[in-house]
Amino acid sequence: MLQTAIDRAAARGQSAITMVDGTTPLAVFAVADAVRDESREAVQRLHEQQVEVIMMTGDAHAVANAVATDLGIDTVFAEVLPDQKASKVKEVQQQGKRVAMVGDGVNDAPALVTADVGIAIGAGTDVAVEAGDVVLVRNDPRDVPRIIALSKATYRKMIQNLWWAAGYNVFAIPLAAGVLAPWGIVLPAAMGAVLMSLSTVIVAINAQLLRRARI
């Protein structure tokens, strides 16, 4: 009877605590952390960004799988000991994947350092914060997909600005050098200076548009 209750609690992602009198079991209490709505939204947004979500926990397989099913997590590493977290990160990296590790505890520090990008929770331990490449000020998992969206938007702006800056030079320098002089087309030095200044202005304005990026 008690074992059935324990198994039922594990299947629901709950931890079972047994009350005993000496060697006689009297009752089973099922307890569980409530899954935050923010976590569900974070996983959904990561999937929209085509990011695989992996949960690594020291909890039992039954509990971890129940939570993963509820949140829609792709892969679960359960019953992972603290000293095994870094090796699990390496295991994923050996599959040719880039890993962003999110953690907040002392035991997460080695994995944060091992990952391609370590994301530490600002409310976590000092060791984890020091080990992370990025530190989240808020204790909100939705900031993880926001980081990814911001990094992609920043990279796009860098490429755009590179083309804007290089495009002006590719066009203006040959003209200023007199490549088309035989055909009567010469770029005056003053006009070259104006184009260079205009290039700087356009790049600066384009960079400011990053504020409108949807993250």
The 8 nearest C-alpha neighbors of each residue, nearest first, counted from 0:
[[1, 3, 2, 4, 5, 26, 27, 6],
 [2, 0, 4, 3, 5, 27, 26, 24],
 [3, 1, 5, 4, 0, 6, 7, 27],
 [2, 4, 6, 0, 1, 5, 7, 8],
 [3, 5, 7, 1, 2, 6, 8, 0],
 [4, 6, 2, 8, 3, 7, 15, 1],
 [7, 5, 9, 3, 8, 4, 2, 10],
 [6, 8, 4, 10, 5, 9, 3, 11],
 [7, 9, 13, 11, 5, 10, 6, 29],
 [10, 8, 12, 6, 13, 11, 62, 61],
 [11, 9, 7, 8, 12, 61, 6, 65],
 [12, 10, 8, 9, 13, 65, 7, 62],
 [62, 13, 11, 65, 9, 10, 66, 61],
 [12, 14, 31, 8, 9, 30, 11, 29],
 [15, 13, 30, 29, 31, 9, 8, 16],
 [14, 16, 29, 28, 5, 8, 27, 30],
 [17, 15, 28, 27, 29, 18, 14, 30],
 [16, 18, 27, 26, 28, 19, 15, 24],
 [19, 17, 26, 25, 24, 27, 16, 20],
 [18, 20, 24, 25, 23, 21, 22, 17],
 [21, 19, 23, 22, 24, 25, 18, 26],
 [20, 22, 23, 19, 24, 18, 25, 17],
 [23, 21, 20, 19, 24, 25, 18, 17],
 [22, 24, 20, 19, 21, 25, 18, 26],
 [25, 23, 19, 18, 26, 20, 22, 17],
 [24, 26, 19, 18, 23, 20, 27, 17],
 [27, 25, 18, 17, 24, 28, 1, 19],
 [26, 28, 17, 16, 18, 15, 29, 1],
 [27, 29, 16, 15, 17, 30, 26, 18],
 [30, 28, 15, 14, 13, 8, 16, 27],
 [31, 29, 14, 13, 15, 28, 32, 16],
 [32, 30, 13, 14, 33, 29, 12, 15],
 [31, 33, 34, 30, 13, 35, 12, 14],
 [32, 34, 35, 31, 36, 30, 66, 13],
 [35, 33, 32, 36, 38, 66, 39, 70],
 [34, 36, 37, 38, 33, 39, 32, 40],
 [35, 37, 39, 38, 40, 34, 41, 33],
 [36, 38, 40, 35, 39, 41, 141, 140],
 [39, 37, 41, 35, 36, 40, 140, 42],
 [38, 40, 36, 42, 70, 41, 37, 43],
 [39, 41, 43, 37, 38, 42, 44, 36],
 [42, 40, 141, 38, 44, 43, 39, 140],
 [43, 41, 45, 39, 44, 40, 46, 38],
 [42, 44, 40, 46, 41, 45, 39, 47],
 [43, 45, 47, 41, 46, 42, 40, 144],
 [46, 44, 48, 42, 50, 47, 43, 144],
 [45, 47, 49, 43, 48, 50, 44, 42],
 [48, 46, 44, 49, 45, 43, 50, 42],
 [47, 49, 45, 46, 50, 44, 144, 148],
 [50, 48, 46, 47, 45, 51, 44, 52],
 [49, 51, 45, 46, 48, 52, 47, 44],
 [52, 50, 73, 49, 53, 46, 45, 72],
 [51, 53, 73, 72, 50, 74, 54, 42],
 [54, 52, 74, 75, 73, 72, 55, 51],
 [53, 55, 75, 76, 74, 56, 52, 72],
 [56, 54, 76, 77, 75, 53, 79, 57],
 [57, 55, 77, 58, 79, 78, 76, 54],
 [56, 58, 78, 79, 77, 80, 59, 55],
 [59, 57, 78, 56, 77, 63, 62, 60],
 [58, 60, 78, 62, 61, 77, 63, 57],
 [61, 59, 63, 77, 62, 64, 58, 78],
 [60, 62, 64, 9, 59, 63, 10, 65],
 [12, 63, 61, 65, 59, 9, 60, 64],
 [62, 64, 60, 66, 65, 61, 67, 59],
 [65, 63, 67, 61, 66, 62, 60, 68],
 [66, 64, 12, 68, 62, 67, 63, 11],
 [65, 67, 69, 63, 68, 64, 12, 70],
 [68, 66, 72, 64, 70, 69, 65, 71],
 [69, 67, 71, 65, 66, 70, 64, 72],
 [68, 70, 66, 67, 71, 65, 72, 39],
 [69, 71, 67, 39, 68, 72, 66, 42],
 [70, 72, 68, 67, 69, 73, 42, 43],
 [73, 71, 67, 52, 70, 74, 53, 68],
 [72, 74, 52, 53, 71, 51, 75, 67],
 [75, 73, 53, 72, 54, 52, 76, 67],
 [76, 74, 54, 53, 77, 55, 64, 63],
 [75, 77, 55, 54, 56, 79, 74, 78],
 [76, 78, 56, 60, 79, 57, 58, 59],
 [79, 77, 57, 58, 59, 56, 80, 60],
 [80, 78, 57, 77, 56, 83, 81, 76],
 [79, 81, 83, 82, 57, 78, 84, 56],
 [82, 80, 106, 83, 84, 79, 107, 57],
 [81, 83, 80, 84, 85, 106, 86, 109],
 [84, 82, 80, 86, 81, 85, 79, 87],
 [85, 83, 87, 86, 110, 82, 81, 88],
 [84, 86, 110, 88, 87, 83, 109, 113],
 [87, 85, 89, 83, 88, 84, 90, 110],
 [88, 86, 90, 84, 89, 85, 83, 91],
 [87, 89, 85, 91, 86, 90, 114, 92],
 [90, 88, 92, 86, 87, 91, 93, 85],
 [89, 91, 87, 93, 88, 92, 86, 94],
 [90, 92, 88, 94, 93, 89, 96, 87],
 [93, 91, 89, 96, 94, 95, 90, 97],
 [94, 92, 90, 95, 91, 89, 96, 88],
 [93, 95, 92, 91, 96, 90, 89, 97],
 [96, 94, 93, 92, 97, 91, 90, 98],
 [97, 95, 92, 94, 98, 91, 93, 115],
 [96, 98, 92, 115, 95, 99, 114, 91],
 [97, 99, 115, 114, 100, 96, 116, 92],
 [98, 100, 116, 117, 114, 115, 101, 97],
 [99, 101, 117, 111, 118, 114, 98, 116],
 [102, 100, 118, 119, 117, 99, 111, 103],
 [103, 101, 119, 107, 104, 120, 100, 118],
 [102, 104, 123, 120, 127, 119, 124, 107],
 [105, 103, 107, 106, 124, 127, 123, 102],
 [104, 106, 107, 108, 127, 126, 124, 103],
 [105, 107, 104, 81, 108, 109, 82, 84],
 [106, 108, 104, 105, 110, 102, 109, 111],
 [107, 109, 127, 111, 110, 105, 130, 106],
 [110, 108, 112, 111, 85, 107, 113, 106],
 [111, 109, 85, 113, 112, 107, 108, 84],
 [112, 110, 117, 108, 114, 109, 113, 100],
 [111, 113, 109, 110, 114, 130, 117, 108],
 [112, 114, 110, 111, 85, 109, 115, 88],
 [115, 113, 116, 98, 111, 112, 117, 100],
 [114, 116, 98, 99, 97, 113, 117, 112],
 [117, 115, 99, 114, 132, 100, 118, 98],
 [116, 118, 111, 131, 132, 100, 99, 114],
 [119, 117, 101, 133, 131, 134, 100, 132],
 [120, 118, 134, 131, 102, 128, 103, 101],
 [121, 119, 135, 103, 123, 122, 134, 138],
 [120, 122, 136, 135, 123, 134, 119, 128],
 [123, 121, 120, 138, 124, 137, 136, 103],
 [124, 122, 103, 120, 121, 104, 125, 127],
 [123, 125, 126, 127, 104, 103, 105, 128],
 [124, 126, 128, 127, 129, 123, 105, 121],
 [127, 125, 129, 124, 128, 105, 130, 108],
 [128, 126, 108, 130, 124, 129, 125, 103],
 [127, 129, 125, 119, 131, 130, 126, 134],
 [128, 130, 126, 127, 131, 125, 132, 108],
 [131, 129, 127, 128, 108, 112, 111, 126],
 [132, 130, 117, 119, 118, 128, 133, 129],
 [131, 133, 117, 118, 116, 130, 134, 119],
 [134, 132, 118, 131, 119, 117, 135, 116],
 [133, 135, 119, 121, 118, 120, 136, 131],
 [136, 134, 120, 121, 137, 119, 133, 138],
 [135, 137, 121, 134, 138, 120, 122, 139],
 [138, 136, 139, 135, 121, 122, 120, 142],
 [137, 139, 120, 122, 140, 136, 121, 135],
 [138, 140, 137, 141, 142, 37, 38, 135],
 [141, 139, 142, 143, 38, 41, 37, 138],
 [142, 140, 41, 143, 139, 144, 37, 145],
 [141, 143, 145, 140, 144, 139, 146, 135],
 [142, 144, 146, 145, 141, 140, 147, 41],
 [145, 143, 147, 146, 45, 142, 141, 148],
 [144, 146, 142, 148, 214, 143, 147, 149],
 [147, 145, 149, 143, 144, 148, 150, 142],
 [146, 148, 144, 150, 145, 149, 151, 143],
 [147, 149, 145, 151, 214, 146, 150, 144],
 [150, 148, 152, 146, 147, 151, 214, 145],
 [149, 151, 153, 147, 152, 148, 146, 154],
 [152, 150, 154, 148, 153, 149, 147, 155],
 [151, 153, 149, 155, 154, 150, 148, 156],
 [154, 152, 150, 156, 151, 155, 149, 157],
 [153, 155, 157, 151, 156, 152, 150, 158],
 [156, 154, 152, 158, 157, 153, 159, 151],
 [157, 155, 159, 153, 154, 158, 160, 152],
 [156, 158, 154, 160, 155, 159, 161, 153],
 [159, 157, 161, 155, 156, 160, 162, 154],
 [160, 158, 156, 162, 161, 157, 155, 163],
 [161, 159, 163, 157, 202, 162, 158, 156],
 [162, 160, 158, 164, 159, 163, 165, 157],
 [161, 163, 165, 159, 160, 164, 166, 158],
 [162, 164, 160, 166, 161, 165, 159, 167],
 [165, 163, 161, 162, 166, 167, 198, 160],
 [164, 166, 162, 168, 167, 163, 161, 169],
 [167, 165, 169, 163, 168, 162, 164, 170],
 [166, 168, 170, 165, 169, 164, 171, 163],
 [167, 169, 171, 165, 170, 166, 172, 164],
 [170, 168, 166, 167, 171, 172, 165, 173],
 [169, 171, 167, 168, 172, 166, 173, 174],
 [170, 172, 168, 174, 173, 167, 169, 175],
 [171, 173, 175, 174, 168, 170, 169, 176],
 [174, 172, 176, 175, 178, 171, 170, 177],
 [175, 173, 171, 177, 176, 172, 186, 178],
 [174, 176, 186, 172, 177, 173, 171, 185],
 [177, 175, 173, 174, 178, 172, 185, 186],
 [178, 176, 180, 174, 175, 179, 185, 173],
 [177, 179, 173, 180, 174, 176, 181, 175],
 [178, 180, 184, 177, 182, 181, 174, 185],
 [179, 181, 177, 183, 184, 182, 185, 178],
 [182, 180, 183, 179, 184, 178, 177, 185],
 [183, 181, 180, 179, 184, 185, 178, 177],
 [182, 184, 180, 181, 185, 179, 177, 178],
 [185, 183, 180, 179, 182, 186, 181, 174],
 [186, 184, 180, 177, 174, 187, 183, 175],
 [185, 187, 175, 174, 188, 190, 191, 184],
 [188, 186, 190, 189, 185, 191, 175, 174],
 [187, 189, 191, 190, 192, 186, 175, 193],
 [190, 188, 192, 191, 187, 193, 186, 194],
 [189, 191, 193, 187, 192, 188, 194, 186],
 [192, 190, 188, 194, 189, 193, 195, 187],
 [191, 193, 195, 189, 190, 194, 196, 188],
 [192, 194, 190, 196, 191, 195, 197, 189],
 [195, 193, 197, 191, 196, 192, 198, 190],
 [196, 194, 198, 192, 197, 193, 191, 199],
 [195, 197, 193, 199, 198, 194, 192, 200],
 [198, 196, 194, 200, 195, 199, 193, 201],
 [197, 199, 195, 201, 196, 200, 164, 194],
 [200, 198, 196, 202, 197, 201, 203, 195],
 [199, 201, 197, 203, 198, 202, 204, 196],
 [202, 200, 204, 198, 203, 199, 205, 197],
 [201, 203, 205, 199, 160, 200, 204, 206],
 [202, 204, 200, 206, 201, 205, 199, 207],
 [205, 203, 207, 201, 206, 202, 200, 208],
 [206, 204, 202, 208, 207, 203, 201, 160],
 [205, 207, 203, 208, 204, 209, 202, 156],
 [206, 208, 204, 209, 205, 210, 203, 211],
 [209, 207, 210, 205, 206, 211, 204, 212],
 [210, 208, 212, 207, 211, 206, 152, 153],
 [209, 211, 208, 212, 207, 206, 213, 214],
 [212, 210, 209, 208, 213, 207, 214, 152],
 [211, 213, 209, 210, 214, 152, 208, 149],
 [214, 212, 211, 148, 149, 210, 152, 145],
 [213, 145, 148, 149, 212, 146, 144, 147]]
